[in-house]
Amino acid sequence: MLNEEHLNESLREIAKGAGIVFIGTGIGMFFAYSGMMIVARFLGPTDFGLISLASAVATIASTVVLVGMLGGT
């Protein structure tokens, strides 16, 4: 009985944390999309394309830089 109660409590905590992460990710994606819409409004297609390209390059570069970083600590 004690192990079952402990397991249920642990599963509740995991589900609660996953729900918080899911909601936070959704809110972050909403704000990122909204920000890109605002930038697109104020800039023309060419400038917005350059910003999108720079964002993609920065994301790829940060991914490459962080590969294996946690293993080195």
Secondary structure as GFF3:
##gff-version 3
##sequence-region A 1 73
A	DSSP	alpha_helix	2	42	.	.	.	ID=ss1
A	DSSP	alpha_helix	45	66	.	.	.	ID=ss2
A	DSSP	three_ten_helix	70	72	.	.	.	ID=ss3
###
